Amino acid sequence: MMCKVLVCVILRPMPSVKCSLREEIGEAPGVCSLLIDLSLSAVMVAISDSLAWELVKRNNSFMRKKNGQTRRSGAVTFSIERGNLMSKSSYKYSGLANSKSIDITATPDNRAALTKKTKKAASSGKSGNAVIALNKDFRRVENTIKSQATDNYYRPDLKSEALAKYTVVYRANRAAKGVKKAVPIKRGRA
């Protein structure tokens, strides 16, 4: 006698999984179903940083390609995800693939904020980020960025990129406040 079985594959066993085998009433004799009742809880699986980069490096929703369709024709690939200091699509700067990432952003009140991933970021979404307000004078903020990124061995390779990004955000905020005039756009030869 043949028995047709419906099976669900589970990646990680959960304590809330209930399995039962029953014979369907009203179907042909000998047809069985394996019913697995899954609770609606999301489970995030921890993977290595290099594997995450291999999964997202060619295609993700944050990529922006400019100047050509292929790499051979001179395409430049940018990435606009949170945690990417330089907006380049590379493993070093990726906020998606790295378990430790730093980002400096402008806030709506014309200030800056430093965002770091915490250990909870692997198991939760947005709540896994620590936001530090950067609202002191330039030198004190520079020391804050150095102490958060390099002095505690968090991401010492991103020290110069973080300081460069803060300089750009600082200048933009001063222009938005009206303290300093905006830098004129160069239009080429006239």
N, C-alpha and C positions, 0 to 999 in steps of 0.2 A: 504494500500500500504506500502511495506517495503522499508526502505531507508538505504542503507549501507553507513557508514560514516568512513572516514579515519581521525584519530585524532593524532596530535603530542602533547606530554606532555612537558610542559615547567616548569622547577623548579623555576625560578625567572622571573617575568614579566619584559620585557625590553621595553623601549620606541620605539625601532626600529622595533618591531614586527608588521607585517601587516597580517590581517586575511581576507579571502574572502571565500564565499560559492558560488560555481557555479555548474551547472549541466554539466556533461561531455557529450560532443557531440560524437556520435558514439558508446556509450555503451547502455546497456539495459535501458529502461525508468525507472526512479525512483532511479537510482544510483547516489549518490551525493558524493562529496569530499570536505573536509575542508582543504584548502591549507593554510599553515602557512609559510611565507617567513621569515627565520631567517637570520640576518646578521652574518658574520663570525667573530664575536668578542667573545673572550674567557671570560667567567665570572667565577671568583673564589669565592667560597662560604666560609665564615668564619665559622669554627667549633671549638669546644672546644679542648683543648690539650688532655684531657683524651679520647675523642672520636677518635681523630686522632691516638692515641696510640693503641686503641682497633682495629682499622682497619689495622694497619701495623705491629703489634707485632708478629704475627705468620708467615707472609710471605711478604717479599718485595724484591726488586732487590738488596738491599745492604747487605743482610744477608749472612754470611758464617758460616756453621756448621762444627765443627771439632770433631773427636774422637767419632764416634757412630752415629746411625741413629735416636735415640729417646732420650728423656730426661732421661728415666729410665736407659738406657745403658751408661749414662755419657757423653752425647753430650754437647759441649760448643758452644754457639752461639755468634758470633761476628757480628759487623755491621760496615761497612766502609763508611757510609754517611758523608757528610760535616756537621760539627757542633757537631760531637760526639767526645768528648775529649778522652775517654777511649777505644773506639772501642768495647764497650760492648752493647749488645742488651738489653737495659733496658729503662724504661720510664725516669729515671733521666738524662741519658746521651744522649737521642735521639735528633738528630738534625732535624728530620722530625716532630716529635710530639710536641715538645716544641716551643712556640711562642718566647721564649728568649733562644738563644743558643750561646755558645762561642766556637771558634775553634782556635787552634794555629797550623800553618803549616810552613814548610820550603819553601822558595822561590827559584827559579832557581839560583839566585846569592848568595847562601849560607847565607841567612839571614832568619829572621822569620817574620811572619805576624799574627796579631790577627784579627779574623773575628767575627763580632757580627751581629745578625739579627736586622733589624730596623722595624719600624712600617709598612713600605711599603711592607715588606716581605709577609704579608698575601694576598696582592692583586697583587703582581708581583713576578716574578721568581728570577733570579740572581741579579737584581738591588736592591733587598731588603737587601743587606749585606753591612756593613761598614767595610772596611779593614784598619787597623792601622799598620803601619810599626814598627817593633821592631828591631831597628838597633843601639841602644845605648849599654852601658856596662850592665853587668848582673844586678847590683843593681837598675839601673834606669828602666830597663825593668820590673823588679819585681814590682817596684812601679807603673808602668804603668798598669800592669795586675791587681794589687790590686785595683787601682782607677777605672778601667773600669768595673771590675766584681763585687767587693764587696762594695766599698765605696759609689757608687751611687745606691746600692740595686738592681743591675741588676740580677745577679745570685750568691749570696754569698755562696751557697752550693757547688759551683764548684771552690772555691778559691784554695784549695790544689791540685786538679786535674789539674787545669790550670798551676800552678807553676811547677808541676811534668812534664807535657807535654813540657813546655818551656825548662826545664832542659835537657830533652832527645833531643829536637831539637837543643839546643845550643851545646851539646856535639857532635852530628852528624855533625853539621856545622863546628865545630873546626877540626874534623877529616878530613872532606872533603877539608878544606882549607890547611891542612898539618901542622897546628899549634900543634896538639896533635895526638899521635898515636891512631889508632882505638883499641877498647877493644877487646882482643882475645876471640874467641869463645871457650866455655868450651865443651870438647868432652867426659867427663865422665872419668872413671878410665882407665888407660893405662896399 
